[in-house]
Amino acid sequence: MRDNREPVDRIRSVSRALRVLEEVGASRAPLTVKAIARRCELNLSTAYHLVRTLTYEGYLARDTDGRYVLGSSVARLYQDLLASFARRPGVHAVLRQLSATTRRTAYLGRFVSGRIVVTDVVEGPESPYLEDLEAGLEVAAHATVIGKVLLASLPRARRAAYLSAQGMRRFTARTLIDTEALEVELAGAAGGPILEHGQFRDGVSCVGALVNRPDDPWAVVSSTRADEVPPEVVWHTQRAAQDLAVAI
């Protein structure tokens, strides 16, 4: 899990620079330096220094109107992150086989730096495209099967700490936003596959199974465009988890 305690040797200029990147990246439109300073609670001169440095290093880019967006260095880091997820060919082959057999999208997820992240995806024609479940993206653990499978692998205290740090945002009317309700759901699926119906996206259901690895559990998941997951998709997803345990 991520250590949220402030280090005694924290370098504030680095923290401020990262905050600038987070605010620019989260904005739907390019930002002026004044807007960046206001959002990051910085004085204007500090904001200018940070923006100039980040632009020089390629982490920000200035458009023709003098506003700023994320730069190419961020994209390069993202590609490096994806490359770090690379596994032996057998792992991706299991996902390809699962997707080809079920005609559904197959996902692989695991903990990366204490957060639950999608690490591989193979798209299938009978699943909807979910833009929030792409390789490299952190998932909403309480609302997705990837998250639920991996949360279930944690002791209850660590699960509670994770949910407290992440929050439990409502995505649909079915999303569980109460920790006790989520505990009941996970307890009901103990030792078996976990199914989710419309909690993350309306009209989408998913099934996930745990690839039980010491100190580094994985989740393999199939999604489907329906209110229920066909039994054969559940079976093949569980089989894929077994195959992945062998592949790794």
N, C-alpha and C positions, 0 to 999 in steps of 0.2 A: 504494500500500500504506500501511497505517497506520504512523505513526512511533511506535515504542514507547519511544523515549528520553524520560526524565523532563525536562520543561522546567525551566530554571534558575529561572523565576519562577512555578513551580507554586503554586497557592493551595490549601493543604491542607484548609481548611474546605469548599471546593467539592468536592474529591476525596472527603472524608468523607461529604458529603451525597449524592453520587452513589452511593457504596458502600451507604449506607442504602437508597436506592431500589432498587438491584440486589438486596440481600438480601431486602427485603420483597416485591419482585416475584417472586423465585425461590421463595419459601416457599409451600407448599401450604395453609397456614393462617395467619390473622392472627398478628402477633407483638407481644409486650409490649415495652416500652422496654428492659427488662433483657435480653430475648432479642436485641434488635437490637444492644445494646451488646456483648454477648458475641460475636455473629457478626461484628461489624465491628471487634472488638478496640478498643473505645472505652471510656473511663471513663464512668460512669453519668451524671455531670453534663453531659458533652459530648453524649452521646446524647440526653438530654432537651432540650437547647438545639436540636439539629438537628431532632429530631422535631417540636417545637413550631413551628419556623420552616417546615418542609416542610408541616405541616398547615395553618398559616395561609395559605400560598401555594397550597394545594389539591393538592399533590403526594402527600400522605398523607391518609388519612381514619381517624378513630377510631370503632370500633364500640362497641356498648353495653357490652361487657365490658372496655373500656379497651385493646383490642388494635388494631393498625394494619394497614391495607391500602393499596394504591396508590389515589390520589385521582383526581378528574375531570381535573385538569390534565395528568396523564400520558396519559389517553385523548385529550385535545385535541391534545397533541403528536403522538400516533400518527396522528390524522386529518390533521394538517398534513404529516406525513411521507408519508402515502399521496398527498395532494394534490400534493406535490412530484414524484411519479413521473408525473404526468399528461403525456401526449404528444399530438401531433397526432391527430385522430380516425382518420386512416388507419392508425396503428399498432394501436390496439385493434381496428379493423375487420379487420385481417389475422388477429389471434388469433381473433376471432369466426368468421371464415370457415374457419380451420383446424379449430376445434372442431366447427363445423356439418358440415363435409365428412367428418371422420373419426369423429365422435360421441365423441371423446375429449377429455379436459381438456388445454387448451393453456396453457403458462406462458411468461412472459418474465422473464429475469433479467439482472442486470448488476452491476457494481461500484458500491457506494455507500459513500463514505468509506472505501474500501479493503477493504470486506467484500462478499461475494457475497450478494445479496439478491433475493428474488422481487419484481418490480415490477408485474406484472399477471397475472391469471388469468381464464380463461373455462372454466367447468366443462362437462364432457361426460358423457352418461349411461353410457357404457361404460368409464369410469375410476372407480376408488375415490376417495373423498374422503380427502385427506392433510392432516391438521390442521397438520402442520409445514411445509407448503408453501403458505402464504397470503401475499397481497401485504403487503409490509412486513417479512417475517421473513427473517432470515439463514439460509442453508442449510448443511448439512454438505457441504462442497465435495468431499470424497473419496468420498462415498457416493451423491451425486445427479448426474444428468446435467447439470442446470443448472451445478453446480459443476465437473464434469469438463470441460464445453465451455469454460468461462471459464478454468479452470486451464490448459488446453491452449493458450490464447492468450498465456500468460505465458512469458518466458524461464525456463529450468529453475531458476536460482538464486532468482528471485522466487517460483516455484511452491513450492520447498522451504521458503522463509521463511514463506509463507502456511500451509502444512501444519504447520510447526513451531509456529506461533502458535496455530493452531486445534486441533491434535491430530487423531488419526484413531481416533475411537470406533467400536466394532463395533456395528452395528445388526442385522445378521442373520449367519448362518453364512457368507454369501457376501461380506460387506463386506471390501474390501481395506484392511488396516491397516498395510501395508508400503509405504513410498514407492517402492521399486524395482519392486514389482509394479504399482503405479499407473502408473509411468513406462512400463512395458512395454505396459499397456493403452492409454494415450494415444498411444503411438508407433504402435500397430497401427491406430489410427483416424485417423492423420494425414491432413488434407485432406478427410476425409469425415465422415459422421454418426457420433455416438458413441451406442452402445447400452448399456444397463444392465439386468441381469436380477436382481431380488431382492436387490440390495445395500443398498437403503434400507428396503424393506418386502417381506416375503415375499409372493410371488404378484403382484407388481407389476413391470412392465417399462416402460422409458422410452427414447425416442430424442430426441436433441438435435442442433441444427445451429447453427453460429456465424453471427451477423450481424456481418460484419467491418467495424467502424467504427474509424478511426484514434483511438487513445488512449481509446476507450470502447466495447469490444466488448460485444455482447449475445448472449444464448443464447435460442433458441426451442425449446421442448420439448413433446412429447406423451407422455402416460402411458396405460397400458392395463392392464386386469385380466387378465393372462396371463403365461406364462413367456417368450413371444416377442412381438415387435412385428410386426404384419402389414406386408408390404412396401409396401402402399399408404399406410400411416400414415408410414412412413419417407420415402416420396417426397413426400407432402404437407407434411411438416415441413421438408424441405429446400427445397421451393418457397416455403413461408412465409418462410424466412430470406431468400430472394432478394427476395420481395415487400417485406419489411421494409426491406431495404437501399434500395429505391426509395422507400418511404413516408417515410423519414427523410432 
